[in-house]
Amino acid sequence: MLTISLADYLWYVDEALDAMVGIVTDLGDELANRRPQLAGANSPYVILTHCLGVMEFWGGQAVAGRAIERDRAAEFVASGPVADLADRATAARARLRADVAALESLAVPRGTVYGPDALTPVGTTQGGVLLHIYEELCQHLGQMELTRDVLLAAQ
């Protein structure tokens, strides 16, 4: 059986979050809140805000079993000071650590997983939920790196 410690998992989560926070911090308030001139593109601020929502919802609801009121649509129109977003990332990191402290990786999620997700590993094990969180962070880190590059090239 494959096992990974929570400390190892959280190290990788921290690496992804550190990279995303570093990007928005390096870009500063103006560029971090700008969307590239591409159809459907999101700003780096939006991308990180969405990732924090992913962590809160999946870690809090599916792993910890907390009731979460998520406004996913608001994540995609978010904007604001980078310093505030970096502080929110720090808080989200601590909250995720608390949410996964009682992880039972092979147990079913503590919160209900709806729709098509219910038939995937995200809906069947808490470990599957953790992998989904990391998958989202990695996917969106790559998106944010490309977004940064497009924004800087347009300067």
C-alpha positions in Angstrom: 0.0 0.0 0.0 1.2 3.5 -0.8 1.5 5.8 2.1 2.6 9.4 2.5 2.9 11.4 5.7 0.8 14.5 6.2 4.1 16.4 6.7 5.3 15.4 3.3 1.9 16.2 1.7 1.8 19.6 3.3 5.4 20.4 2.3 4.3 20.0 -1.4 1.2 22.1 -0.7 3.4 24.8 0.8 5.7 24.8 -2.2 2.8 25.5 -4.5 1.3 28.1 -2.3 4.7 29.8 -1.8 5.2 30.0 -5.5 1.7 31.5 -6.1 2.1 34.0 -3.3 5.6 34.9 -4.7 4.1 35.5 -8.2 1.4 37.9 -7.0 3.8 39.6 -4.6 6.4 40.1 -7.4 3.7 41.4 -9.7 2.3 43.9 -7.2 -1.2 45.2 -6.8 -1.7 46.5 -10.4 -0.4 43.5 -12.4 -1.6 40.8 -10.0 -5.2 42.2 -10.5 -4.9 42.4 -14.3 -6.3 39.9 -16.7 -4.4 39.1 -19.8 -6.0 40.1 -23.1 -7.1 36.5 -23.7 -10.7 35.3 -23.8 -11.7 33.9 -20.4 -8.4 34.6 -18.8 -8.1 35.2 -15.1 -5.8 37.5 -13.1 -3.2 36.0 -10.9 -5.2 37.4 -7.9 -8.3 35.5 -9.1 -6.3 32.3 -9.6 -4.9 32.4 -6.1 -8.3 33.4 -4.6 -9.8 30.4 -6.3 -7.1 28.0 -5.0 -7.8 29.3 -1.5 -11.5 28.5 -2.0 -10.5 25.0 -3.2 -8.5 24.4 -0.1 -11.2 25.7 2.2 -14.0 23.8 0.6 -12.4 20.4 0.0 -10.2 20.4 3.1 -12.9 21.8 5.4 -16.0 20.2 4.0 -14.9 16.9 2.6 -12.0 16.1 4.9 -12.9 17.8 8.2 -16.6 17.7 7.8 -17.1 21.4 8.5 -20.1 23.3 6.9 -18.6 25.6 4.3 -20.4 28.5 2.6 -18.4 28.9 -0.6 -19.2 31.6 -3.2 -17.2 30.1 -6.1 -18.5 32.7 -8.5 -17.1 35.5 -6.4 -13.6 33.9 -6.5 -13.5 34.6 -10.3 -14.2 38.4 -9.9 -12.0 38.9 -6.8 -9.5 41.8 -6.7 -7.7 43.7 -4.0 -4.4 44.4 -2.4 -1.8 41.6 -2.7 -0.7 41.9 0.9 -4.3 41.0 2.0 -4.3 38.0 -0.3 -0.9 36.9 1.0 -2.3 37.1 4.5 -5.4 35.1 3.5 -3.0 32.4 2.0 -1.2 32.2 5.3 -4.5 31.7 7.1 -5.7 29.1 4.5 -2.5 27.2 5.0 -3.0 27.0 8.8 -6.7 26.1 8.3 -5.8 23.2 5.9 -3.3 21.9 8.5 -6.1 21.9 11.1 -8.6 20.3 8.6 -6.3 17.4 7.7 -5.1 16.7 11.3 -7.6 13.9 11.8 -7.3 12.6 8.2 -8.3 9.0 7.6 -7.0 8.7 4.1 -8.9 5.5 3.1 -12.2 6.6 4.8 -15.0 8.2 2.9 -15.1 12.0 3.0 -16.7 13.4 6.1 -18.7 15.9 4.1 -21.0 15.1 1.1 -19.4 15.2 -2.3 -22.0 16.0 -5.0 -22.4 15.5 -8.7 -19.9 13.8 -10.9 -17.2 14.2 -8.2 -19.0 11.7 -6.1 -18.0 8.9 -8.5 -14.3 9.8 -8.5 -11.6 9.3 -5.9 -12.6 12.8 -4.6 -15.9 11.4 -3.6 -14.7 8.0 -2.3 -11.7 8.7 0.0 -10.3 11.5 2.1 -6.9 10.7 0.5 -8.5 11.3 -2.9 -9.7 14.7 -1.7 -6.1 15.6 -0.7 -4.9 14.6 -4.1 -7.6 16.8 -5.7 -6.5 19.8 -3.6 -2.9 19.3 -4.7 -3.9 18.7 -8.3 -5.8 22.0 -8.3 -2.9 23.9 -6.8 -0.4 22.5 -9.4 -2.7 23.1 -12.3 -3.4 26.6 -11.3 0.3 27.3 -10.4 1.1 26.5 -14.0 -1.7 28.7 -15.2 -0.5 31.5 -13.0 3.1 31.2 -14.3 1.8 31.5 -17.9 -0.5 34.4 -16.9 2.5 36.2 -15.3 4.6 35.7 -18.4 1.8 37.1 -20.6 1.3 40.1 -18.4 5.0 40.9 -18.2 5.4 40.5 -21.9 2.7 43.0 -22.5 4.5 45.7 -20.5 
